[in-house]
């Protein structure tokens, strides 16, 4: 009986070998096609990488050109500001010289600085003074003041203006 069981099991071995072989062939075909697809995808990826690399190189070249242009523009701008600053300095000195040269002369008989001081028989007009107020303050009449100050416009008195006083 032992022999019979062995014979039955032995007949299955060649069939199992054929099935295993066929399965191996199918698996190898699937692997071959998958590997072909991966190879094709890899070739496409390499083409894309090359295109991206070319674009990156072009961008790098453009960036370097822009940096060079920017550096030149910065230098030109600084040079222009330096020139303008120097010119403004010279113009400011020229203006100062012109101002100093063309200052209005001090009025004749008056000193340019300091308060106006009344001399003997004089009155210095203060803010708010009128002919009547001056007459009252000095003890003279308006007519007496007008007589000794013929060129004075009594409606347009100016602070600091000197008036003559009549003799007592």
C-alpha positions in Angstrom: 0.0 0.0 0.0 2.8 2.2 0.6 3.8 1.9 -3.0 0.3 2.9 -4.2 0.3 6.1 -2.2 3.7 7.0 -3.5 2.6 6.5 -7.1 -0.4 8.7 -6.7 1.7 11.5 -5.1 4.4 11.0 -7.8 2.0 11.7 -10.6 1.2 15.1 -9.2 4.8 16.3 -9.1 5.3 16.9 -12.8 2.0 18.8 -13.0 3.0 21.0 -10.0 6.4 21.6 -11.8 4.6 22.7 -15.0 2.2 24.9 -13.0 5.2 26.4 -11.1 7.1 27.0 -14.3 4.1 28.6 -16.0 3.5 30.8 -13.0 7.2 31.8 -13.1 6.9 32.7 -16.8 3.8 34.8 -16.1 5.5 36.6 -13.2 8.6 37.2 -15.3 6.5 38.7 -18.2 4.7 41.0 -15.7 8.1 42.0 -14.2 9.5 42.6 -17.7 6.6 44.9 -18.6 6.7 46.7 -15.3 10.5 47.2 -15.7 9.9 48.5 -19.2 7.3 51.0 -17.8 9.8 52.1 -15.1 12.5 52.6 -17.7 10.2 54.7 -19.8 9.1 56.7 -16.8 12.8 57.1 -15.9 13.6 58.4 -19.4 10.7 60.9 -19.1 11.9 62.0 -15.7 15.5 62.5 -17.0 14.2 64.7 -19.9 12.1 66.7 -17.4 15.1 67.1 -15.1 17.3 68.2 -18.0 14.7 70.9 -19.0 14.4 72.1 -15.4 18.2 72.2 -15.1 18.4 74.3 -18.3 15.8 76.7 -17.0 17.6 77.0 -13.7 20.9 77.8 -15.5 19.1 80.5 -17.6 17.5 81.9 -14.4 21.0 82.0 -12.7 22.4 83.8 -15.7 19.6 86.4 -15.7 20.0 86.9 -11.9 23.7 87.6 -12.3 23.0 90.1 -15.1 20.3 91.8 -12.9 22.8 91.9 -10.0 25.4 93.5 -12.2 22.9 96.0 -13.6 21.7 96.8 -10.0 25.3 97.3 -8.8 26.0 99.7 -11.7 22.7 101.6 -11.1 23.6 101.9 -7.3 27.0 103.3 -8.2 25.6 105.7 -10.7 23.0 106.9 -8.3 25.5 107.4 -5.5 27.8 109.4 -7.8 24.9 111.6 -8.9 23.9 112.3 -5.3 27.6 113.1 -4.5 27.6 115.6 -7.4 24.3 117.1 -6.4 25.5 117.5 -2.8 28.7 119.2 -3.9 26.7 121.5 -6.2 24.3 122.4 -3.4 27.2 123.2 -1.1 28.7 125.5 -3.7 25.3 127.1 -4.4 24.7 127.6 -0.7 28.1 129.4 -0.4 27.3 131.6 -3.4 23.9 132.5 -2.0 25.5 133.4 1.4 28.1 135.6 -0.4 25.3 137.3 -2.4 23.3 137.9 0.7 26.2 139.3 2.6 27.1 141.6 -0.4 23.6 142.9 -0.8 22.6 143.6 2.7 20.5 146.8 3.1 22.6 149.6 4.5 21.7 151.0 7.9 19.5 154.1 7.7 21.4 157.3 8.0 21.6 158.6 11.5 20.4 155.3 13.1 22.4 152.5 14.5 21.3 149.1 13.3 21.4 147.5 16.7 20.1 148.4 20.2 17.2 150.5 21.4 16.6 154.0 20.2 17.4 156.5 23.0 15.9 159.9 23.3 18.4 162.8 23.5 17.8 166.2 25.1 14.6 167.7 23.7 13.5 164.4 22.0 10.8 161.9 22.4 10.9 158.2 21.2 7.5 156.9 20.0 6.2 153.8 22.0 3.6 151.3 21.0 0.1 152.8 21.1 1.3 156.4 21.1 -0.7 159.1 19.3 -0.1 162.8 18.9 -2.5 163.5 21.8 -0.9 160.9 24.1 2.6 162.3 23.4 1.4 165.9 24.0 -0.1 164.9 27.3 3.0 162.9 28.3 5.4 165.8 27.4 3.3 168.7 28.6 3.1 170.3 25.2 0.1 170.8 22.9 -0.3 168.9 19.6 0.1 172.1 17.7 3.4 172.8 19.4 4.7 169.3 18.6 3.5 169.6 14.9 5.3 173.0 14.6 8.8 171.5 15.5 8.2 168.3 13.5 6.9 169.5 10.1 7.7 166.3 8.1 6.0 163.9 10.5 2.8 162.1 9.5 1.0 162.0 12.8 -1.4 159.3 11.6 1.5 156.9 10.8 3.8 157.1 13.9 6.2 154.2 14.2 7.6 152.6 17.3 11.2 153.9 17.8 10.6 157.0 15.8 12.3 160.2 17.3 10.3 163.4 17.6 11.7 166.8 18.5 10.2 168.6 21.5 9.7 172.3 21.7 12.0 174.3 23.9 10.6 175.3 27.2 
